[in-house]
Amino acid sequence: MEVYLDNSATTRAFPEVAELMTKIMCEDYGNPSSLHRKGVQAEEYLRRARESLARLLKVNEKELLFTSGGTESDNMALMGCAYANCRKGKHIITTQVEHPAILKTCAYLETRGYEVTYLPVNSYGQIRTEDLGNAIRPDTILVSIMHTNNEIGALQPVAEAGALIKKINPSTLFHVDAVQGFGKAKIYPARMGIDLMSASGHKIHGPKGVGFLYIGRNVKIQPIIYGGGQQMNLRSGTDNVPGIAGMVRAAELLYEHYDEDIIRLAQYKKYFMEGVRRIEGVRINGLLPDQPDGEGTAPHIVSVSVPGVRSEVLLHTLEEKGIYVSAGSACSARKPQPSATLKAIGVEKQLLESTIRFSFSVYTTQEELDYTLQEMYDKIPMLRRYTRR
């Protein structure tokens, strides 16, 4: 049996997405900037995709910028706003548990004279809104907070943060990295005080190499890619028509069955956690106090620390049985270092390298979870005995 439980890293594309993209690449392959029929045909795919995504997010279609994925969207949000608003100030606020696409961009901006405040989180991965309020200053030009943590599934108080930011400093822009949240939560940026929001296609059963950035109509931002002036001069380069159409089709399919899918994912998370707790000494990270069922966290992510077993050893042991999981963020998995998120929530040093992430999708089944749990019951005691030697 093959069991894929690494859906926070990437997801299997919906067949309808692959079919649509194949049609565009092989039949309707024109450049949307061309004036002939093939170009107009390609432009029509972009128009329909933009309109559909705008309806899902309840925003204006002119507020959507298509990118190469979450990393570019995050970079565009931070650098584009920093450069465009530097006369108002050079202070940026983010958190200690952001994705590297945010943290490394902030580190780069620090080398260019910007000051960054990194908010701490509590033991279940959330910021304290009072910390955010105390950090906002007259020269704070941007706050960037992720919606869903990609390692432990913690949900940040995004709506509360948006309201607080605008109350203290209305000119401060609010960016939300929703790469893990989009499709797992209904996020309406304009209604939640969000000025910019990043998302990625391959996290929602769409293609890799495509994403989008919501940019509120009153946001002042500069491009970071220059060229032919596509997308209102904000992102030059030939539009990725099959990727954009595929990503939006995936979003449409997710929203068609959203309620039942989220309920099922939450039930699977509860079921899986109950099974994991039968293993001696395990810890499930990121759960809210008095919420052992995982309520108030992402429905698709379970972070498990297994004392006495290194993450990489357990990962490859499960892989040998056809089970695919992650030892953390896939974006940094090949550069081993302690997880900043786990350190921020206070996970003990000996557990930092003994943590595995399981992440589910609409394709996950209970049979797969039962198989995974049984293999863990069989293999973890053996691995612990081996480690002790």
N, C-alpha and C positions, 0 to 999 in steps of 0.2 A: 504493500500500500504506500502511496505517496501522499504526504500531508504537508501542505504549505501553510505555515503559521508565521510568516514574516511579512505580513501585508502592510506594516508601517514602513517597510523599506520600499516595496513596490507591489503592485497588484496585477493580477491576470486581467487582460483586456476583455471586455464584453465582445462576443462574436459580432454583434451589430456594429460595434466600433471598427473592428478589423475590416468588415465588409464595406463600410462606408469609405474608409481610408483607401482601401484597394481600388475602389471605383474612382476616387478622385485622382490617385496617383497614376492609374493606368488608362483612364478615359477622359476625365475632366481635369487635365493636368496643366492648364494654362496658368500664366503668371497674372495675378489679379491687377497688376499695374499696366498690363497690356490693354490696348484699346479695341482689339478685335474680339470676335465672338468667344473664343476660348478664354480670353482674359475676363470678359464680362461674366462668363459662366463661373469662373473661379471667384470673382468678386461677390457673386450672389451667395456662394457658400459662406463667405466671411460675414456678409450682411445678416444672413439668417442666424448664424452662430452668435453673433453679437447681440441680436435682438432676443434670442432665446435665453442666453446667459443673463442678460439684463432683467428679464422677467423673473428668473429664479432668484436673483439677488434683490429684486425690487429697487433697481437703480436705473439711471439713464444710460443708454447704450454708449453714449459718448464718453462715459466715465470708465470705460474698460480698455485696458492696454494688454495686448497679447504678447507674451514673452517666451523664452526658451525653457521656463520652469520656475520653481520656487526660489532657487538661488538667485537668478537674475532679478526676479520680482523684488526680493528682499534687498538686494544691492541697489536697485533702482530707487526703491522707497527711501532708503537711508542716505545714499550719496546724493541722489537727485534733490531731495529736500534740504539736505545739509548745505549743498552748494547754492541752491536758490534762495535760501533764507539766512545766510550767514551774517547779513547786516543786522538782523534782529537779535542774533545771539549765536553762541557756539556750544550750547549745553544740550546734551542728549541723555535720555533716561532709558534704560532697558533692564533686563533681569539677569540673574546669574545662571538661569537654566534655559537660555535661548539656544536655538540651533546654531551651529557654526557659521551659517550664512549670515546670521545677525552678529554674533560675537566677533567674528574675524573682520567684518566690515566696520564695526565700531572700533576695533583695535587699529585698523587702518586710518580711520578718521581722527583718532587720537594723535597719530603721527603728523596730521595736517592741522593741528592746533585746536581741535575740538575737545571738549571735556565730556566724559561719559560717566554717569552714575549707574552702578549695577545694583539693582535692588535684590536683597536677600529673599529667601522663601522660607516657609515653615516646614515642618517635618513631613507634610503631605504635598509639598511642591507648589503651594500658592503664595503669591505676594500678599502683603498686608496693605490694604488701601491707605492706611494712615502713613505708611512708609512712602508710598507714592506721593501722597499729598504734601508731605514734608520735603520731598525732593524737588518738587516743581518750583522754578524760579522765574523771574521776569525774563531772563535770557534763555529759558528752555524752549528750544524750537521744535523738538520732536520727542515723543515717547513711543517706544516699540516694545510690545508685549505679545507673546505668542498666545494663541487661543487654546491649543491642546499640546501638551508636552509629548514629544515623539518617543520618549523612553519609558515614562511611567504613566502616561495618560492623565496627568493632572490638568484640570480645567482652570484657567485664570478668570477672575471676575471682570471680564472684558466690558460689559455694559456699565458696571459701576465705575470702572476706571475711566471710560469715555466721558461719563457725566462729570466725574470729579475733575478731570483735566480741564474741561471747558469752563467749569465753575471757577477754578483758580486762575487759569490763564487761557482765555478764549483763543489766543493766537497760536497756542501750542498745537502742533499736529499730532495725531494719534494713528500709529501704524500697527496693524495686527497681522502676524504671521499665522495664517489659517491653513497651512499646507496639510496638517494632520486633522484639522477640524472640519474643513469644507467637505460636505457629503456625509459627515457623521453628526453634524449639528446644523440646524437652520440658522444661518448667520445673515442678518440684514444690515449691512454696514451703515447705510444712511440713517437707520433708525437707532443705531447703537452708539452714535457719536464717533464712528470710525472714519477717518479721513483717507486711509490707504489700507488695502488688504491684499495679501499675497496668497496664491493657491497654485497647485500643480496638477497636471493631468494624470500622471502615472500613479497617484495615490487613490484615484477614484475609478479605477478600471478603464482608464483611457491610455493614450500613448505617452511614452517618455519624450523628453525634449520639448515640452510645451507647457505653458502655464499662463496665468494672467495676473495683472495688478489692477485692482480697483483704485481709482484716483478721483476723489471728490472734486466737484466742479470748481470749488474755490481754492483748491490746493495749488500752491506755487511750487513747481518742480522743474528741474533741468534734465535733459536727456543725458545718458551716459554712453550711448551708442550713436554714432553719427554716420551719415551717408545720404541715401536718396530721399530722405524725408517722409518715409511711410509712417502711417499711424499718427497723423497730425503733427509730424516732425518730432515726436517723442521717442520713437524707436525705429531707426532706419534698418533696412534689410528686407529682402523678399519675404512676404508673409508665408508662414508655414500653413498653407490651406488645409492639407489633410490632417495635420496635427491639431489645428484649432477646431476643425469640424468634428474630429474624433473625440477630443476632450469634452466639448459641449454636448455631444451625443451621450457620452458616458454620464455626464451630470444629469441630463434629462432622464436617463434610465434609472439612476439612483433616486431621483426625486419622485418618480412614478410609484415606487414601492417603499418610500422612505419610512413611514411609520412602522410597518410590519418588520422591515429589515432591522431597524434600530432596536425594537423590542426583542427580536430574536438574538441579536448580538449581545444585548445586555443579559439575556437569559443564559447564553453560552458562557459569558464571562463569569457569572455567578456559579454556574455548574462546574466550570473548570477550576475556579478558585477553591470550591468545596473539595474537589478531588485532590488538588495540590496540597491542601492543608493536612491531608492524611500522611504526608511525608514528614518524618521527624525533623524538627528544627527549621523548616523553611519559613521565609518571610515574604509577604507580598507587599511591595512598595507602592506608596502613593495613595493609599486608601484614606478617606476622610475619617475622622474620629466617629465612632459609633455607627459606621456604615460599612460593615464587613461584606455586604453584597456588591460593593463597588458603586453605589449610587453617588452621583455628583462627580464622577470621573468618566473618561472616555469609554464607550461601550466595547471597544475593540482591542484594548491594550492591557496586558497583564505582565507586570515586572516581578520576577521571582528570584530571590536570593537563596542559594542552596549552600549552606555552610559545609566546608570540607570537600567541595568539588569546584575546580576552576571552570569558569564560563566556557572557555574554548574546548575543554575536554568534554563537557556535557554536550555542547553544540555538535561536535563531530561524532560523538557517540549516538546521538539522536539521528544525525544525518545518515549514519550507516543503516538505520532502520527506515530510511525514507522520510524522515521528519525534518523539516527545514524551519529553523528559528534564528534568532539574532542574539548577539552578545551585547547589543546596544544600538546606537545610531549607525545605520549602514554607511552613512557618509564619512564616518571616521573609523570604521571597524578595521581597516587595514593599517591603521596607525595607532597601535595599542597605547592607551593611556587611560588612567582612571577617569570614569565618567564625571563630568562637572555637575551634572544633575544629581547623581547619587551622592556626591560629596556635599552638595548644597543642602540636601534634605537630611544630612546627618547619618548616612549609612556607614557602619563601622568599617575600618580599613580592611579587615580580613574578608569582608563581604563584597568589596568593590569589584573584585575580580572573580566573583562567584555568582554573578547575576545574569539571568537570561530573560529576554523579552519575547513573549508570545503575542502575536497580533492577528486578529481574525478578519474575515471579510464575508461578503454575501455568499461566497462559495463554500465557506466552512460548514462542516456537518458535525453532528454529535458523535457519529461513528469515528470520525477523525480525532476528536477530543478524547474519546475513550481509549483509542489505540495509543495516543500520545501519553496519557496518564499511566496506562499499563506498562509502557516501556520505561517511564520514569520510575515507577515502583520497582521494576526489575533491575534497572541499571544503576540508580543512585546509590543503594547500599553497597553494591560491588565497587563502584568508583570510590566511595568513601574508604572502604577497606584498603584499596590499592593506594590511595593518597596517604593513609597513615603509615604505610610501610616506607 
